[in-house]
């Protein structure tokens, strides 16, 4: 899973990226410091993995992971080649979702490319460039598919879909506002349209606004109201604080620091969790002495397809899945008591996996 961290220059993108990934991206107070995207692989915070690994004394621990891309700052006219233009847009096309960082604090020592702080204007700038880029692509594809549709009836539904998308884009709206059925979504995915990608708005606030989650910050409130229209997630972080947390040596130090500033978890952890929600992902778990691992699947995945995440042979020879929820195992304390109380379930191919299912697949090939 790839998430692109985007935003206007100097909003705290690279600072946040560094805090999330500890990848050491260059940070500077001038536009276009980031040119080629920095990439970092990040573990998804999941206390269940640590709990199970400790229970089974696992030799290896493999949490779920997300790839974050720190993409160059965008400016007006990117769709026409301004700034880093098409290079920026092509980098976004490679991602599964967009994490849009918005500056929601005033600081006269940090320049803003548009002169003053206005996160809604920043959202409009970025979304407008994504929409323009998509419109140009859709118009080109539509011309080609209309020619094909004259002799191929199967292409006509695609042409109608493209026309609907074109109308929405011409209204200045993102294509993600369209209600599409699964077949249309699958078709649309092949075009990698920028404005169809799910989005998370990250409000970068100063230290004083972190403890109350930005509730007293007028910029944050405006972003939340806007995000409701797109059914988008909003995370509130202080990139400066997150960087300080990332530099601490031990988990105990991080916990003490968070408690001191009135937080139960870091903003980075929240962004990662929100990314999971935005992509409609869950984790099922496998555990034992050799390894404890979290496997990432789409919410709604059936047991037989989840088995294929581990190995195609397990999917092909699927017999059944032995499953207990993490909460049930935690309640009984160990697998022996789970079995003793009849809580270990046998599920078939069509069972829909749940988040936190501890699973042992039985198969024969």
C-alpha positions as CSV (number, residue, x, y, z in Angstrom):
1,X,0.0,0.0,0.0
2,X,1.4,3.3,-1.1
3,X,0.3,6.7,0.4
4,X,1.5,10.0,-1.1
5,X,2.2,12.8,1.4
6,X,1.4,16.0,-0.5
7,X,0.9,19.7,0.1
8,X,2.0,23.2,-0.8
9,X,5.7,24.0,-0.2
10,X,6.6,24.6,3.4
11,X,3.5,23.2,5.1
12,X,5.5,20.6,7.1
13,X,5.3,17.7,4.7
14,X,8.9,16.5,4.9
15,X,9.0,17.1,8.7
16,X,6.0,14.9,9.1
17,X,7.4,12.3,6.7
18,X,10.6,12.2,8.7
19,X,8.7,11.7,11.9
20,X,6.6,8.9,10.5
21,X,9.3,7.1,8.7
22,X,12.6,8.3,10.3
23,X,13.9,8.2,6.7
24,X,15.9,11.4,7.0
25,X,14.2,13.3,4.1
26,X,15.8,16.7,3.6
27,X,13.9,19.6,5.2
28,X,14.3,23.3,4.3
29,X,12.4,26.6,4.5
30,X,12.1,27.1,0.7
31,X,10.0,25.7,-2.1
32,X,10.8,22.5,-4.1
33,X,13.3,21.2,-1.5
34,X,11.8,17.8,-2.2
35,X,12.1,16.9,-5.9
36,X,12.2,13.1,-6.3
37,X,9.8,11.4,-3.8
38,X,11.4,10.1,-0.6
39,X,10.0,6.7,0.3
40,X,9.7,5.1,3.7
41,X,8.1,1.8,4.9
42,X,6.1,2.2,8.1
43,X,4.8,-0.4,10.5
44,X,1.1,-0.1,11.3
45,X,0.8,0.3,15.1
46,X,-1.0,-2.8,16.4
47,X,-0.6,-3.9,20.1
48,X,-2.2,-7.2,19.2
49,X,0.9,-8.3,17.3
50,X,3.1,-7.5,20.3
51,X,0.7,-9.3,22.7
52,X,0.6,-12.5,20.6
53,X,4.4,-12.5,20.0
54,X,5.0,-12.3,23.7
55,X,2.4,-15.0,24.5
56,X,4.0,-17.4,22.0
57,X,7.6,-16.2,22.5
58,X,7.7,-15.8,18.7
59,X,11.2,-15.8,17.1
60,X,10.0,-13.4,14.4
61,X,7.5,-10.5,14.4
62,X,6.1,-9.0,11.2
63,X,3.5,-6.2,11.6
64,X,1.5,-4.8,8.8
65,X,3.2,-2.0,6.8
66,X,2.4,1.0,4.7
67,X,4.7,2.7,2.2
68,X,4.7,6.5,2.5
69,X,5.9,8.8,-0.4
70,X,7.0,12.3,0.4
71,X,6.1,14.1,-2.8
72,X,7.4,17.5,-4.0
73,X,5.4,20.6,-2.9
74,X,2.7,21.6,-5.4
75,X,1.9,25.1,-6.7
76,X,-0.8,26.6,-8.9
77,X,-0.4,25.6,-12.5
78,X,1.2,22.2,-11.8
79,X,-1.2,20.6,-14.3
80,X,0.3,22.9,-16.9
81,X,3.9,22.3,-15.9
82,X,4.4,25.0,-13.2
83,X,6.8,24.2,-10.4
84,X,7.6,20.5,-10.7
85,X,4.4,20.1,-12.6
86,X,3.8,16.8,-14.3
87,X,6.5,15.1,-12.3
88,X,4.6,15.8,-9.1
89,X,1.3,14.5,-10.7
90,X,2.9,11.3,-12.0
91,X,4.3,10.5,-8.6
92,X,0.8,10.9,-7.1
93,X,-0.6,8.5,-9.7
94,X,1.5,5.7,-8.3
95,X,-0.1,5.9,-4.8
96,X,-3.3,4.3,-3.4
97,X,-4.3,7.3,-1.4
98,X,-3.3,10.9,-0.7
99,X,-2.3,12.3,2.7
100,X,-2.7,16.1,2.2
101,X,-0.8,18.1,4.8
102,X,-2.3,21.6,5.6
103,X,-0.6,24.3,7.5
104,X,-3.0,25.4,10.3
105,X,-0.7,27.6,12.4
106,X,0.8,31.1,12.1
107,X,4.6,31.6,12.2
108,X,6.2,34.7,10.7
109,X,9.5,32.8,10.4
110,X,8.2,30.2,8.0
111,X,7.2,31.5,4.6
112,X,4.0,30.5,2.8
113,X,3.9,30.5,-1.0
114,X,0.6,32.4,-1.1
115,X,1.6,34.9,1.6
116,X,-0.9,34.0,4.4
117,X,-2.4,30.9,6.1
118,X,-5.6,29.6,4.6
119,X,-5.9,25.7,4.5
120,X,-9.2,25.8,2.5
121,X,-7.4,27.8,-0.2
122,X,-4.6,25.3,-0.1
123,X,-7.0,22.4,-0.5
124,X,-8.7,24.2,-3.4
125,X,-5.3,24.8,-5.1
126,X,-4.2,21.1,-4.9
127,X,-7.6,19.7,-5.7
128,X,-8.0,22.0,-8.7
129,X,-4.7,20.8,-10.2
130,X,-5.6,17.2,-9.7
131,X,-9.0,17.8,-11.3
132,X,-7.5,19.7,-14.3
133,X,-5.0,16.8,-14.8
134,X,-7.8,14.2,-14.7
135,X,-10.0,16.2,-17.1
136,X,-7.2,16.3,-19.7
137,X,-6.8,12.6,-19.4
138,X,-10.5,11.8,-19.5
139,X,-11.0,13.9,-22.6
140,X,-8.2,12.1,-24.4
141,X,-9.5,8.6,-23.4
142,X,-13.1,9.6,-24.3
143,X,-12.2,10.5,-27.9
144,X,-10.6,7.1,-28.3
145,X,-13.3,5.0,-26.6
146,X,-16.1,6.8,-28.6
147,X,-14.5,5.6,-31.8
148,X,-14.3,2.1,-30.5
149,X,-17.9,2.2,-29.2
150,X,-19.2,2.7,-32.8
151,X,-18.4,-0.9,-33.6
152,X,-18.1,-2.4,-30.1
153,X,-21.2,-2.3,-27.9
154,X,-19.2,-3.4,-24.8
155,X,-17.4,-0.1,-24.9
156,X,-20.6,2.0,-24.7
157,X,-21.0,1.7,-20.9
158,X,-17.4,2.8,-20.5
159,X,-18.1,5.9,-22.7
160,X,-21.1,6.8,-20.6
161,X,-19.0,6.5,-17.4
162,X,-16.3,8.7,-18.8
163,X,-19.0,11.3,-19.8
164,X,-20.3,11.3,-16.3
165,X,-16.8,11.8,-14.9
166,X,-16.1,14.6,-17.4
167,X,-19.2,16.5,-16.3
168,X,-18.3,16.3,-12.6
169,X,-14.7,17.4,-13.3
170,X,-15.9,20.3,-15.4
171,X,-18.0,21.4,-12.4
172,X,-14.7,21.6,-10.5
173,X,-15.5,18.6,-8.3
174,X,-13.4,15.6,-7.6
175,X,-14.4,12.3,-9.3
176,X,-14.5,10.7,-5.8
177,X,-17.9,12.3,-5.2
178,X,-19.5,10.0,-7.7
179,X,-21.4,7.0,-6.4
180,X,-20.1,4.1,-8.5
181,X,-20.8,0.4,-8.4
182,X,-18.0,-2.2,-8.2
183,X,-17.7,-2.8,-11.9
184,X,-17.4,1.0,-12.6
185,X,-14.8,1.3,-9.8
186,X,-12.7,-1.5,-11.3
187,X,-12.9,0.1,-14.7
188,X,-12.0,3.5,-13.4
189,X,-9.0,2.1,-11.5
190,X,-7.2,1.3,-14.7
191,X,-7.0,5.1,-15.5
192,X,-5.4,6.0,-12.1
193,X,-7.4,9.2,-11.9
194,X,-5.9,11.5,-9.2
195,X,-9.2,12.9,-8.0
196,X,-10.7,9.4,-7.4
197,X,-8.0,8.5,-4.8
198,X,-9.2,8.5,-1.2
199,X,-7.8,11.4,0.8
200,X,-6.8,12.2,4.4
201,X,-6.4,15.8,5.4
202,X,-3.7,16.3,8.0
203,X,-3.9,19.6,9.9
204,X,-0.4,20.6,11.0
205,X,-0.9,22.7,14.2
206,X,1.4,24.3,16.7
207,X,2.2,22.6,20.1
208,X,-0.6,24.4,22.0
209,X,-3.4,22.9,19.8
210,X,-2.4,19.3,20.0
211,X,-3.8,18.2,23.4
212,X,-7.4,19.2,22.5
213,X,-7.1,17.8,19.0
214,X,-7.3,21.3,17.4
215,X,-10.8,21.9,18.7
216,X,-10.0,25.6,19.4
217,X,-8.2,26.1,16.1
218,X,-10.4,27.9,13.6
219,X,-8.3,26.5,10.6
220,X,-8.9,22.9,11.8
221,X,-12.6,23.5,12.2
222,X,-12.9,24.8,8.6
223,X,-11.0,21.7,7.3
224,X,-13.3,19.4,9.2
225,X,-16.4,21.0,7.8
226,X,-15.0,20.7,4.3
227,X,-13.9,17.1,4.8
228,X,-17.5,16.1,5.7
229,X,-18.5,16.9,2.1
230,X,-16.0,14.3,0.8
231,X,-16.5,11.9,3.7
232,X,-12.7,12.2,4.3
233,X,-10.6,11.6,7.4
234,X,-9.0,14.5,9.2
235,X,-6.0,14.0,11.5
236,X,-4.5,16.7,13.7
237,X,-0.8,16.7,14.4
238,X,2.1,19.0,15.3
239,X,4.9,18.0,12.9
240,X,7.3,19.7,15.2
241,X,6.2,17.6,18.2
242,X,6.2,14.4,16.1
243,X,9.8,15.0,15.1
244,X,10.7,15.4,18.8
245,X,9.0,12.1,19.6
246,X,10.7,10.3,16.7
247,X,14.1,11.2,18.1
248,X,13.5,9.6,21.5
249,X,15.4,6.4,22.1
250,X,12.9,4.1,23.9
251,X,9.2,3.4,23.8
252,X,9.1,4.2,27.5
253,X,10.5,7.7,26.8
254,X,7.9,8.2,24.1
255,X,5.1,7.1,26.4
256,X,6.2,9.5,29.1
257,X,6.5,12.4,26.6
258,X,3.0,11.8,25.3
259,X,1.6,11.7,28.8
260,X,3.3,14.9,29.6
261,X,1.6,16.7,26.7
262,X,-1.7,15.0,27.3
263,X,-1.8,12.5,24.4
264,X,-2.6,8.8,24.5
265,X,-0.8,8.2,21.1
266,X,1.3,10.1,18.7
267,X,-0.2,12.0,15.8
268,X,1.8,9.9,13.4
269,X,0.2,6.7,14.8
270,X,-3.2,8.3,14.2
271,X,-2.3,9.2,10.6
272,X,-1.3,5.6,10.0
273,X,-4.5,4.3,11.5
274,X,-6.6,6.8,9.5
275,X,-4.7,5.6,6.4
276,X,-5.8,2.1,7.1
277,X,-9.5,3.2,7.6
278,X,-9.4,5.3,4.4
279,X,-8.2,2.4,2.3
280,X,-10.8,0.1,4.0
281,X,-8.2,-2.3,5.2
282,X,-8.1,-4.7,8.2
283,X,-5.6,-7.2,9.5
284,X,-5.9,-10.9,10.3
285,X,-3.3,-12.5,12.5
286,X,-1.2,-15.7,12.4
287,X,0.8,-16.6,15.5
288,X,3.1,-19.3,16.9
289,X,6.6,-19.9,18.1
290,X,8.2,-19.3,14.7
291,X,6.4,-16.1,13.8
292,X,3.6,-13.7,14.7
293,X,2.4,-11.7,11.7
294,X,-0.4,-9.2,10.7
295,X,-1.7,-9.8,7.2
296,X,-3.4,-6.8,5.4
297,X,-6.6,-7.5,3.5
298,X,-9.5,-5.4,2.3
299,X,-12.5,-5.3,4.6
300,X,-15.0,-7.9,3.3
301,X,-12.4,-10.4,2.1
302,X,-13.4,-14.1,2.3
303,X,-11.4,-16.7,4.1
304,X,-10.2,-18.5,0.9
305,X,-8.9,-15.2,-0.5
306,X,-7.2,-14.3,2.8
307,X,-5.4,-17.7,2.6
308,X,-4.0,-16.6,-0.8
309,X,-2.3,-13.6,0.9
310,X,-0.1,-16.2,2.7
311,X,0.5,-18.5,-0.3
312,X,-1.4,-19.4,-3.4
313,X,-1.1,-23.1,-2.5
314,X,-3.0,-22.5,0.7
315,X,-5.8,-20.8,-1.3
316,X,-5.8,-23.6,-3.9
317,X,-6.0,-26.4,-1.4
318,X,-8.2,-24.6,1.2
319,X,-10.1,-27.0,3.5
320,X,-11.1,-24.8,6.4
321,X,-9.9,-22.0,8.7
322,X,-9.5,-22.3,12.4
323,X,-10.4,-18.9,13.8
324,X,-10.7,-17.2,17.2
325,X,-11.0,-13.4,17.6
326,X,-8.1,-11.6,19.4
327,X,-10.5,-10.3,22.1
328,X,-11.7,-13.9,22.8
329,X,-8.1,-15.2,23.1
330,X,-7.1,-12.3,25.3
331,X,-10.2,-13.0,27.5
332,X,-9.3,-16.7,28.0
333,X,-5.6,-16.2,28.2
334,X,-4.3,-19.0,26.0
335,X,-5.3,-21.2,23.1
336,X,-5.8,-24.3,25.3
337,X,-8.6,-22.5,27.3
338,X,-10.1,-21.2,24.1
339,X,-10.5,-24.8,22.8
340,X,-11.7,-26.0,26.2
341,X,-14.5,-23.5,26.2
342,X,-15.4,-24.2,22.5
343,X,-14.4,-20.8,21.2
344,X,-12.2,-22.0,18.4
345,X,-14.4,-21.8,15.3
346,X,-14.1,-23.8,12.0
347,X,-15.0,-21.6,9.0
348,X,-15.3,-22.3,5.3
349,X,-14.3,-20.6,2.1
350,X,-17.1,-18.0,2.2
351,X,-16.5,-16.8,5.7
352,X,-15.9,-13.0,5.7
353,X,-12.8,-12.2,7.7
354,X,-13.0,-9.8,10.6
355,X,-10.3,-7.5,11.9
356,X,-8.2,-9.2,14.5
357,X,-9.1,-12.8,13.5
358,X,-6.4,-15.2,14.7
359,X,-6.3,-17.7,11.9
360,X,-4.8,-21.1,11.1
361,X,-5.6,-22.3,7.6
362,X,-6.0,-26.0,6.9
363,X,-5.2,-27.0,3.3
364,X,-4.2,-29.9,1.1
365,X,-2.4,-29.8,-2.2
